[in-house]
């Protein structure tokens, strides 16, 4: 009976470490760039900071509007505030006042040369 002698291959011991390295690289890449990775967390932190700033701005606007609404309530009605809103909404002016309208449309006949 004859036996076959083989030379030991240098590639065979590298197969398992190469596969393990490929899996490690795959998971490391997704750990950094994936939807739950480090980069995504950084982008979420930047977005959260931007939204916090916008929230503070909107809260300031809300306080201003609430204050103006409080001034228009019947229990604490200020005549100046009521007069201002009526003039703004209805477009009226007092007879002794001069009204300057900044956004008045220009007629075609005014632009002729």
N, CA, C and O atoms as CSV, one atom per row, in Angstrom:
chain,resi,resn,atom,element,x,y,z
A,1,UNK,N,N,0.835,-1.149,0.000
A,1,UNK,CA,C,0.000,0.000,0.000
A,1,UNK,C,C,0.893,1.230,0.000
A,1,UNK,O,O,1.868,1.338,0.744
A,2,UNK,N,N,0.527,2.105,-0.831
A,2,UNK,CA,C,1.345,3.305,-0.944
A,2,UNK,C,C,0.641,4.481,-0.277
A,2,UNK,O,O,-0.587,4.564,-0.303
A,3,UNK,N,N,1.364,5.335,0.285
A,3,UNK,CA,C,0.812,6.533,0.914
A,3,UNK,C,C,1.314,7.750,0.149
A,3,UNK,O,O,2.427,7.781,-0.375
A,4,UNK,N,N,0.484,8.698,0.114
A,4,UNK,CA,C,0.837,9.908,-0.615
A,4,UNK,C,C,1.337,10.935,0.384
A,4,UNK,O,O,0.688,11.203,1.395
A,5,UNK,N,N,2.440,11.478,0.105
A,5,UNK,CA,C,3.019,12.499,0.958
A,5,UNK,C,C,2.641,13.867,0.391
A,5,UNK,O,O,2.780,14.114,-0.807
A,6,UNK,N,N,2.165,14.748,1.263
A,6,UNK,CA,C,1.811,16.104,0.816
A,6,UNK,C,C,2.696,17.102,1.526
A,6,UNK,O,O,3.102,16.935,2.676
A,7,UNK,N,N,2.965,18.137,0.780
A,7,UNK,CA,C,3.655,19.247,1.414
A,7,UNK,C,C,2.634,20.085,2.156
A,7,UNK,O,O,1.509,20.245,1.683
A,8,UNK,N,N,2.996,20.612,3.285
A,8,UNK,CA,C,2.058,21.433,4.033
A,8,UNK,C,C,1.872,22.763,3.311
A,8,UNK,O,O,2.835,23.416,2.908
A,9,UNK,N,N,0.611,23.142,3.162
A,9,UNK,CA,C,0.286,24.393,2.469
A,9,UNK,C,C,0.388,25.563,3.448
A,9,UNK,O,O,-0.020,25.449,4.604
A,10,UNK,N,N,0.920,26.657,2.993
A,10,UNK,CA,C,1.013,27.851,3.842
A,10,UNK,C,C,-0.297,28.637,3.829
A,10,UNK,O,O,-0.496,29.508,4.676
A,11,UNK,N,N,-1.195,28.344,2.880
A,11,UNK,CA,C,-2.479,29.058,2.776
A,11,UNK,C,C,-3.503,28.487,3.756
A,11,UNK,O,O,-4.294,29.238,4.327
A,12,UNK,N,N,-3.496,27.204,3.952
A,12,UNK,CA,C,-4.497,26.541,4.795
A,12,UNK,C,C,-4.574,27.105,6.216
A,12,UNK,O,O,-5.688,27.271,6.712
A,13,UNK,N,N,-3.479,27.410,6.900
A,13,UNK,CA,C,-3.605,27.985,8.248
A,13,UNK,C,C,-4.100,29.432,8.251
A,13,UNK,O,O,-4.474,29.953,9.301
A,14,UNK,N,N,-4.104,30.081,7.090
A,14,UNK,CA,C,-4.549,31.482,7.029
A,14,UNK,C,C,-6.036,31.633,6.718
A,14,UNK,O,O,-6.555,32.747,6.787
A,15,UNK,N,N,-6.725,30.571,6.385
A,15,UNK,CA,C,-8.133,30.662,5.985
A,15,UNK,C,C,-9.013,31.148,7.142
A,15,UNK,O,O,-9.762,32.110,6.974
A,16,UNK,N,N,-8.940,30.518,8.283
A,16,UNK,CA,C,-9.785,30.890,9.428
A,16,UNK,C,C,-9.461,32.313,9.924
A,16,UNK,O,O,-10.392,33.083,10.159
A,17,UNK,N,N,-8.201,32.688,10.089
A,17,UNK,CA,C,-7.930,34.070,10.496
A,17,UNK,C,C,-8.391,35.098,9.460
A,17,UNK,O,O,-8.826,36.191,9.821
A,18,UNK,N,N,-8.296,34.746,8.160
A,18,UNK,CA,C,-8.754,35.679,7.125
A,18,UNK,C,C,-10.261,35.880,7.208
A,18,UNK,O,O,-10.742,37.006,7.078
A,19,UNK,N,N,-11.002,34.816,7.419
A,19,UNK,CA,C,-12.463,34.919,7.558
A,19,UNK,C,C,-12.810,35.721,8.816
A,19,UNK,O,O,-13.694,36.577,8.782
A,20,UNK,N,N,-12.116,35.445,9.924
A,20,UNK,CA,C,-12.359,36.195,11.163
A,20,UNK,C,C,-12.027,37.677,10.978
A,20,UNK,O,O,-12.743,38.539,11.488
A,21,UNK,N,N,-10.963,37.973,10.262
A,21,UNK,CA,C,-10.592,39.354,9.991
A,21,UNK,C,C,-11.632,40.047,9.111
A,21,UNK,O,O,-11.945,41.218,9.323
A,22,UNK,N,N,-12.162,39.330,8.129
A,22,UNK,CA,C,-13.206,39.897,7.267
A,22,UNK,C,C,-14.468,40.223,8.074
A,22,UNK,O,O,-15.049,41.297,7.914
A,23,UNK,N,N,-14.890,39.297,8.941
A,23,UNK,CA,C,-16.055,39.559,9.786
A,23,UNK,C,C,-15.801,40.729,10.736
A,23,UNK,O,O,-16.677,41.568,10.948
A,24,UNK,N,N,-14.605,40.776,11.300
A,24,UNK,CA,C,-14.276,41.886,12.205
A,24,UNK,C,C,-14.295,43.216,11.473
A,24,UNK,O,O,-14.794,44.210,12.001
A,25,UNK,N,N,-13.760,43.243,10.267
A,25,UNK,CA,C,-13.785,44.460,9.466
A,25,UNK,C,C,-15.198,44.885,9.113
A,25,UNK,O,O,-15.529,46.070,9.146
A,26,UNK,N,N,-16.033,43.904,8.774
A,26,UNK,CA,C,-17.435,44.191,8.446
A,26,UNK,C,C,-18.147,44.833,9.634
A,26,UNK,O,O,-18.813,45.859,9.489
A,27,UNK,N,N,-18.001,44.223,10.806
A,27,UNK,CA,C,-18.678,44.756,11.987
A,27,UNK,C,C,-18.079,46.083,12.440
A,27,UNK,O,O,-18.803,46.950,12.929
A,28,UNK,N,N,-16.776,46.252,12.284
A,28,UNK,CA,C,-16.154,47.532,12.644
A,28,UNK,C,C,-16.638,48.654,11.726
A,28,UNK,O,O,-16.911,49.763,12.185
A,29,UNK,N,N,-16.743,48.363,10.442
A,29,UNK,CA,C,-17.222,49.378,9.498
A,29,UNK,C,C,-18.641,49.794,9.836
A,29,UNK,O,O,-18.945,50.986,9.864
A,30,UNK,N,N,-19.519,48.824,10.095
A,30,UNK,CA,C,-20.905,49.143,10.451
A,30,UNK,C,C,-21.008,49.778,11.839
A,30,UNK,O,O,-21.931,50.549,12.100
A,31,UNK,N,N,-20.078,49.462,12.715
A,31,UNK,CA,C,-20.062,50.116,14.025
A,31,UNK,C,C,-19.712,51.588,13.917
A,31,UNK,O,O,-20.117,52.385,14.763
A,32,UNK,N,N,-18.972,51.956,12.898
A,32,UNK,CA,C,-18.598,53.357,12.709
A,32,UNK,C,C,-19.584,54.093,11.806
A,32,UNK,O,O,-20.026,55.192,12.139
A,33,UNK,N,N,-19.932,53.492,10.660
A,33,UNK,CA,C,-20.733,54.172,9.645
A,33,UNK,C,C,-22.187,53.732,9.601
A,33,UNK,O,O,-22.970,54.347,8.877
A,34,UNK,N,N,-22.579,52.727,10.316
A,34,UNK,CA,C,-23.934,52.206,10.237
A,34,UNK,C,C,-24.964,53.163,10.831
A,34,UNK,O,O,-24.616,54.216,11.366
A,35,UNK,N,N,-26.234,52.783,10.729
A,35,UNK,CA,C,-27.308,53.655,11.201
A,35,UNK,C,C,-27.309,53.820,12.721
A,35,UNK,O,O,-27.911,54.767,13.227
A,36,UNK,N,N,-26.660,52.938,13.451
A,36,UNK,CA,C,-26.536,53.067,14.905
A,36,UNK,C,C,-25.082,53.253,15.323
A,36,UNK,O,O,-24.742,53.043,16.487
A,37,UNK,N,N,-24.233,53.639,14.398
A,37,UNK,CA,C,-22.801,53.737,14.659
A,37,UNK,C,C,-22.399,55.061,15.283
A,37,UNK,O,O,-23.237,55.892,15.633
A,38,UNK,N,N,-21.097,55.228,15.411
A,38,UNK,CA,C,-20.529,56.411,16.054
A,38,UNK,C,C,-20.819,57.665,15.244
A,38,UNK,O,O,-21.167,58.702,15.809
A,39,UNK,N,N,-20.678,57.579,13.926
A,39,UNK,CA,C,-20.924,58.736,13.058
A,39,UNK,C,C,-22.395,59.151,13.109
A,39,UNK,O,O,-22.696,60.344,13.149
A,40,UNK,N,N,-23.302,58.197,13.109
A,40,UNK,CA,C,-24.732,58.508,13.193
A,40,UNK,C,C,-25.066,59.153,14.533
A,40,UNK,O,O,-25.897,60.060,14.589
A,41,UNK,N,N,-24.441,58.706,15.596
A,41,UNK,CA,C,-24.681,59.295,16.921
A,41,UNK,C,C,-24.197,60.741,16.963
A,41,UNK,O,O,-24.840,61.595,17.572
A,42,UNK,N,N,-23.060,61.017,16.312
A,42,UNK,CA,C,-22.551,62.389,16.250
A,42,UNK,C,C,-23.513,63.289,15.473
A,42,UNK,O,O,-23.784,64.417,15.884
A,43,UNK,N,N,-24.022,62.788,14.354
A,43,UNK,CA,C,-24.982,63.570,13.571
A,43,UNK,C,C,-26.271,63.806,14.354
A,43,UNK,O,O,-26.862,64.882,14.260
A,44,UNK,N,N,-26.705,62.827,15.115
A,44,UNK,CA,C,-27.902,63.001,15.945
A,44,UNK,C,C,-27.675,64.046,17.032
A,44,UNK,O,O,-28.587,64.807,17.357
A,45,UNK,N,N,-26.475,64.093,17.594
A,45,UNK,CA,C,-26.168,65.092,18.620
A,45,UNK,C,C,-26.185,66.494,18.026
A,45,UNK,O,O,-26.680,67.426,18.659
A,46,UNK,N,N,-25.647,66.656,16.812
A,46,UNK,CA,C,-25.666,67.960,16.145
A,46,UNK,C,C,-27.106,68.372,15.852
A,46,UNK,O,O,-27.483,69.523,16.074
A,47,UNK,N,N,-27.902,67.443,15.359
A,47,UNK,CA,C,-29.306,67.730,15.057
A,47,UNK,C,C,-30.074,68.074,16.335
A,47,UNK,O,O,-30.922,68.966,16.323
A,48,UNK,N,N,-29.787,67.383,17.424
A,48,UNK,CA,C,-30.464,67.671,18.693
A,48,UNK,C,C,-30.110,69.066,19.192
A,48,UNK,O,O,-30.976,69.770,19.710
A,49,UNK,N,N,-28.861,69.475,19.046
A,49,UNK,CA,C,-28.467,70.824,19.460
A,49,UNK,C,C,-29.169,71.883,18.613
A,49,UNK,O,O,-29.601,72.909,19.137
A,50,UNK,N,N,-29.283,71.641,17.310
A,50,UNK,CA,C,-29.978,72.586,16.431
A,50,UNK,C,C,-31.459,72.685,16.808
A,50,UNK,O,O,-32.025,73.777,16.853
A,51,UNK,N,N,-32.070,71.545,17.075
A,51,UNK,CA,C,-33.481,71.540,17.436
A,51,UNK,C,C,-33.726,72.176,18.802
A,51,UNK,O,O,-34.772,72.789,19.017
A,52,UNK,N,N,-32.772,72.039,19.732
A,52,UNK,CA,C,-32.897,72.711,21.027
A,52,UNK,C,C,-32.910,74.222,20.850
A,52,UNK,O,O,-33.693,74.919,21.497
A,53,UNK,N,N,-32.046,74.732,19.979
A,53,UNK,CA,C,-32.030,76.167,19.693
A,53,UNK,C,C,-33.326,76.629,19.073
A,53,UNK,O,O,-33.851,77.686,19.422
A,54,UNK,N,N,-33.846,75.831,18.144
A,54,UNK,CA,C,-35.119,76.188,17.514
A,54,UNK,C,C,-36.262,76.133,18.518
A,54,UNK,O,O,-37.177,76.955,18.464
A,55,UNK,N,N,-36.215,75.170,19.433
A,55,UNK,CA,C,-37.245,75.065,20.467
A,55,UNK,C,C,-37.254,76.311,21.351
A,55,UNK,O,O,-38.319,76.835,21.676
A,56,UNK,N,N,-36.073,76.784,21.740
A,56,UNK,CA,C,-35.998,77.998,22.559
A,56,UNK,C,C,-36.546,79.208,21.797
A,56,UNK,O,O,-37.223,80.055,22.381
A,57,UNK,N,N,-36.257,79.289,20.500
A,57,UNK,CA,C,-36.773,80.399,19.690
A,57,UNK,C,C,-38.298,80.347,19.625
A,57,UNK,O,O,-38.962,81.373,19.768
A,58,UNK,N,N,-38.847,79.164,19.412
A,58,UNK,CA,C,-40.303,79.005,19.326
A,58,UNK,C,C,-40.953,79.286,20.679
A,58,UNK,O,O,-42.042,79.858,20.736
A,59,UNK,N,N,-40.299,78.891,21.757
A,59,UNK,CA,C,-40.855,79.195,23.084
A,59,UNK,C,C,-40.889,80.701,23.334
A,59,UNK,O,O,-41.833,81.211,23.939
A,60,UNK,N,N,-39.863,81.411,22.872
A,60,UNK,CA,C,-39.862,82.870,22.991
A,60,UNK,C,C,-40.989,83.495,22.198
A,60,UNK,O,O,-41.658,84.411,22.678
A,61,UNK,N,N,-41.208,82.998,20.965
A,61,UNK,CA,C,-42.317,83.501,20.155
A,61,UNK,C,C,-43.651,83.223,20.837
A,61,UNK,O,O,-44.546,84.067,20.838
A,62,UNK,N,N,-43.773,82.036,21.415
A,62,UNK,CA,C,-45.023,81.679,22.090
A,62,UNK,C,C,-45.281,82.600,23.281
A,62,UNK,O,O,-46.409,83.048,23.487
A,63,UNK,N,N,-44.234,82.886,24.071
A,63,UNK,CA,C,-44.407,83.792,25.212
A,63,UNK,C,C,-44.867,85.171,24.740
A,63,UNK,O,O,-45.735,85.786,25.359
A,64,UNK,N,N,-44.282,85.653,23.646
A,64,UNK,CA,C,-44.666,86.953,23.105
A,64,UNK,C,C,-46.125,86.951,22.657
A,64,UNK,O,O,-46.866,87.891,22.943
A,65,UNK,N,N,-46.534,85.904,21.961
A,65,UNK,CA,C,-47.924,85.811,21.500
A,65,UNK,C,C,-48.869,85.684,22.679
A,65,UNK,O,O,-49.929,86.310,22.691
A,66,UNK,N,N,-48.500,84.875,23.681
A,66,UNK,CA,C,-49.357,84.737,24.863
A,66,UNK,C,C,-49.502,86.078,25.581
A,66,UNK,O,O,-50.580,86.412,26.074
A,67,UNK,N,N,-48.419,86.839,25.636
A,67,UNK,CA,C,-48.485,88.150,26.278
A,67,UNK,C,C,-49.428,89.073,25.511
A,67,UNK,O,O,-50.226,89.790,26.115
A,68,UNK,N,N,-49.337,89.056,24.190
A,68,UNK,CA,C,-50.218,89.908,23.381
A,68,UNK,C,C,-51.671,89.473,23.497
A,68,UNK,O,O,-52.570,90.314,23.513
A,69,UNK,N,N,-51.911,88.171,23.578
A,69,UNK,CA,C,-53.283,87.674,23.744
A,69,UNK,C,C,-53.817,88.078,25.114
A,69,UNK,O,O,-54.991,88.425,25.244
A,70,UNK,N,N,-52.963,88.035,26.137
A,70,UNK,CA,C,-53.374,88.452,27.479
A,70,UNK,C,C,-53.792,89.913,27.475
A,70,UNK,O,O,-54.748,90.286,28.155
A,71,UNK,N,N,-53.090,90.740,26.720
A,71,UNK,CA,C,-53.446,92.156,26.650
A,71,UNK,C,C,-54.770,92.382,25.920
A,71,UNK,O,O,-55.417,93.407,26.133
A,72,UNK,N,N,-55.181,91.458,25.076
A,72,UNK,CA,C,-56.435,91.600,24.331
A,72,UNK,C,C,-57.628,90.984,25.064
A,72,UNK,O,O,-58.759,91.133,24.601
A,73,UNK,N,N,-57.420,90.311,26.170
A,73,UNK,CA,C,-58.535,89.718,26.913
A,73,UNK,C,C,-59.376,90.819,27.543
A,73,UNK,O,O,-58.876,91.905,27.837
A,74,UNK,N,N,-60.645,90.533,27.745
A,74,UNK,CA,C,-61.566,91.550,28.251
A,74,UNK,C,C,-61.249,91.964,29.686
A,74,UNK,O,O,-61.549,93.093,30.074
A,75,UNK,N,N,-60.651,91.079,30.479
A,75,UNK,CA,C,-60.332,91.427,31.869
A,75,UNK,C,C,-59.200,92.449,31.943
A,75,UNK,O,O,-59.158,93.247,32.880
A,76,UNK,N,N,-58.291,92.442,30.988
A,76,UNK,CA,C,-57.177,93.387,31.010
A,76,UNK,C,C,-56.995,94.015,29.629
A,76,UNK,O,O,-55.890,94.030,29.087
A,77,UNK,N,N,-58.064,94.520,29.079
A,77,UNK,CA,C,-58.045,95.070,27.724
A,77,UNK,C,C,-57.356,96.423,27.710
A,77,UNK,O,O,-57.748,97.333,28.440
A,78,UNK,N,N,-56.341,96.554,26.891
A,78,UNK,CA,C,-55.667,97.831,26.726
A,78,UNK,C,C,-56.157,98.463,25.438
A,78,UNK,O,O,-56.159,97.826,24.385
A,79,UNK,N,N,-56.565,99.690,25.522
A,79,UNK,CA,C,-57.130,100.355,24.347
A,79,UNK,C,C,-56.071,100.574,23.267
A,79,UNK,O,O,-56.382,100.521,22.077
A,80,UNK,N,N,-54.832,100.818,23.670
A,80,UNK,CA,C,-53.773,101.011,22.674
A,80,UNK,C,C,-53.540,99.733,21.864
A,80,UNK,O,O,-53.377,99.785,20.645
A,81,UNK,N,N,-53.526,98.600,22.543
A,81,UNK,CA,C,-53.312,97.330,21.857
A,81,UNK,C,C,-54.471,97.025,20.923
A,81,UNK,O,O,-54.265,96.577,19.795
A,82,UNK,N,N,-55.683,97.266,21.390
A,82,UNK,CA,C,-56.869,97.040,20.569
A,82,UNK,C,C,-56.845,97.953,19.349
A,82,UNK,O,O,-57.152,97.519,18.238
A,83,UNK,N,N,-56.483,99.211,19.555
A,83,UNK,CA,C,-56.412,100.177,18.464
A,83,UNK,C,C,-55.352,99.757,17.439
A,83,UNK,O,O,-55.584,99.825,16.231
A,84,UNK,N,N,-54.211,99.333,17.924
A,84,UNK,CA,C,-53.125,98.895,17.024
A,84,UNK,C,C,-53.555,97.710,16.170
A,84,UNK,O,O,-53.336,97.709,14.959
A,85,UNK,N,N,-54.160,96.709,16.784
A,85,UNK,CA,C,-54.590,95.515,16.040
A,85,UNK,C,C,-55.692,95.848,15.048
A,85,UNK,O,O,-55.689,95.340,13.927
A,86,UNK,N,N,-56.635,96.697,15.448
A,86,UNK,CA,C,-57.719,97.064,14.537
A,86,UNK,C,C,-57.177,97.809,13.324
A,86,UNK,O,O,-57.616,97.564,12.200
A,87,UNK,N,N,-56.243,98.700,13.537
A,87,UNK,CA,C,-55.656,99.437,12.416
A,87,UNK,C,C,-54.870,98.504,11.499
A,87,UNK,O,O,-54.928,98.631,10.276
A,88,UNK,N,N,-54.148,97.582,12.087
A,88,UNK,CA,C,-53.347,96.660,11.287
A,88,UNK,C,C,-54.220,95.734,10.460
A,88,UNK,O,O,-53.961,95.520,9.276
A,89,UNK,N,N,-55.255,95.185,11.085
A,89,UNK,CA,C,-56.105,94.215,10.394
A,89,UNK,C,C,-57.016,94.901,9.380
A,89,UNK,O,O,-57.143,94.436,8.248
A,90,UNK,N,N,-57.649,96.002,9.778
A,90,UNK,CA,C,-58.623,96.657,8.909
A,90,UNK,C,C,-58.003,97.665,7.945
A,90,UNK,O,O,-58.622,98.036,6.948
A,91,UNK,N,N,-56.789,98.104,8.240
A,91,UNK,CA,C,-56.121,99.051,7.358
A,91,UNK,C,C,-56.620,100.476,7.532
A,91,UNK,O,O,-56.540,101.273,6.597
A,92,UNK,N,N,-57.126,100.807,8.695
A,92,UNK,CA,C,-57.624,102.155,8.950
A,92,UNK,C,C,-56.548,103.016,9.594
A,92,UNK,O,O,-55.604,102.518,10.207
A,93,UNK,N,N,-56.721,104.329,9.436
A,93,UNK,CA,C,-55.840,105.287,10.094
A,93,UNK,C,C,-56.698,106.433,10.603
A,93,UNK,O,O,-57.783,106.692,10.082
A,94,UNK,N,N,-56.204,107.110,11.621
A,94,UNK,CA,C,-56.906,108.255,12.173
A,94,UNK,C,C,-56.834,109.409,11.178
A,94,UNK,O,O,-55.907,109.469,10.370
A,95,UNK,N,N,-57.791,110.314,11.226
A,95,UNK,CA,C,-57.831,111.431,10.285
A,95,UNK,C,C,-56.638,112.365,10.470
A,95,UNK,O,O,-56.239,113.036,9.519
A,96,UNK,N,N,-56.064,112.425,11.662
A,96,UNK,CA,C,-54.945,113.322,11.927
A,96,UNK,C,C,-53.586,112.665,11.700
A,96,UNK,O,O,-52.555,113.294,11.941
A,97,UNK,N,N,-53.564,111.425,11.246
A,97,UNK,CA,C,-52.322,110.704,11.048
A,97,UNK,C,C,-51.936,110.672,9.572
A,97,UNK,O,O,-52.784,110.780,8.687
A,98,UNK,N,N,-50.656,110.522,9.334
A,98,UNK,CA,C,-50.156,110.342,7.978
A,98,UNK,C,C,-49.762,108.883,7.846
A,98,UNK,O,O,-48.950,108.382,8.624
A,99,UNK,N,N,-50.335,108.198,6.862
A,99,UNK,CA,C,-50.060,106.776,6.651
A,99,UNK,C,C,-49.092,106.611,5.490
A,99,UNK,O,O,-49.325,107.123,4.395
A,100,UNK,N,N,-48.003,105.890,5.739
A,100,UNK,CA,C,-47.024,105.582,4.694
A,100,UNK,C,C,-47.107,104.086,4.437
A,100,UNK,O,O,-46.838,103.279,5.327
A,101,UNK,N,N,-47.483,103.718,3.212
A,101,UNK,CA,C,-47.634,102.312,2.853
A,101,UNK,C,C,-46.393,101.899,2.075
A,101,UNK,O,O,-46.146,102.403,0.979
A,102,UNK,N,N,-45.620,100.994,2.633
A,102,UNK,CA,C,-44.344,100.605,2.028
A,102,UNK,C,C,-44.524,99.606,0.901
A,102,UNK,O,O,-43.703,99.575,-0.016
A,103,UNK,N,N,-45.549,98.804,0.934
A,103,UNK,CA,C,-45.702,97.755,-0.071
A,103,UNK,C,C,-46.854,98.042,-1.025
A,103,UNK,O,O,-47.540,97.116,-1.456
A,104,UNK,N,N,-47.075,99.289,-1.357
A,104,UNK,CA,C,-48.144,99.632,-2.284
A,104,UNK,C,C,-47.735,99.237,-3.695
A,104,UNK,O,O,-46.595,99.487,-4.087
A,105,UNK,N,N,-48.640,98.619,-4.482
A,105,UNK,CA,C,-48.286,98.227,-5.848
A,105,UNK,C,C,-48.141,99.464,-6.736
A,105,UNK,O,O,-48.911,100.417,-6.620
A,106,UNK,N,N,-47.167,99.436,-7.603
A,106,UNK,CA,C,-46.969,100.540,-8.530
A,106,UNK,C,C,-47.796,100.269,-9.779
A,106,UNK,O,O,-47.847,99.144,-10.276
A,107,UNK,N,N,-48.436,101.312,-10.272
A,107,UNK,CA,C,-49.260,101.169,-11.460
A,107,UNK,C,C,-48.386,101.215,-12.699
A,107,UNK,O,O,-47.264,101.721,-12.675
A,108,UNK,N,N,-48.918,100.683,-13.769
A,108,UNK,CA,C,-48.170,100.617,-15.018
A,108,UNK,C,C,-47.883,102.011,-15.550
A,108,UNK,O,O,-46.808,102.260,-16.096
A,109,UNK,N,N,-48.848,102.931,-15.394
A,109,UNK,CA,C,-48.669,104.272,-15.946
A,109,UNK,C,C,-47.581,105.063,-15.222
A,109,UNK,O,O,-47.078,106.056,-15.748
A,110,UNK,N,N,-47.210,104.614,-13.987
A,110,UNK,CA,C,-46.148,105.314,-13.256
A,110,UNK,C,C,-44.765,104.936,-13.778
A,110,UNK,O,O,-43.807,105.689,-13.604
A,111,UNK,N,N,-44.658,103.769,-14.418
A,111,UNK,CA,C,-43.352,103.284,-14.875
A,111,UNK,C,C,-43.035,103.709,-16.308
A,111,UNK,O,O,-41.941,103.432,-16.798
A,112,UNK,N,N,-43.955,104.365,-16.979
A,112,UNK,CA,C,-43.704,104.770,-18.361
A,112,UNK,C,C,-42.714,105.919,-18.405
A,112,UNK,O,O,-42.718,106.790,-17.535
A,113,UNK,N,N,-41.868,105.917,-19.420
A,113,UNK,CA,C,-40.861,106.971,-19.572
A,113,UNK,C,C,-41.180,107.847,-20.735
A,113,UNK,O,O,-40.442,108.790,-21.018
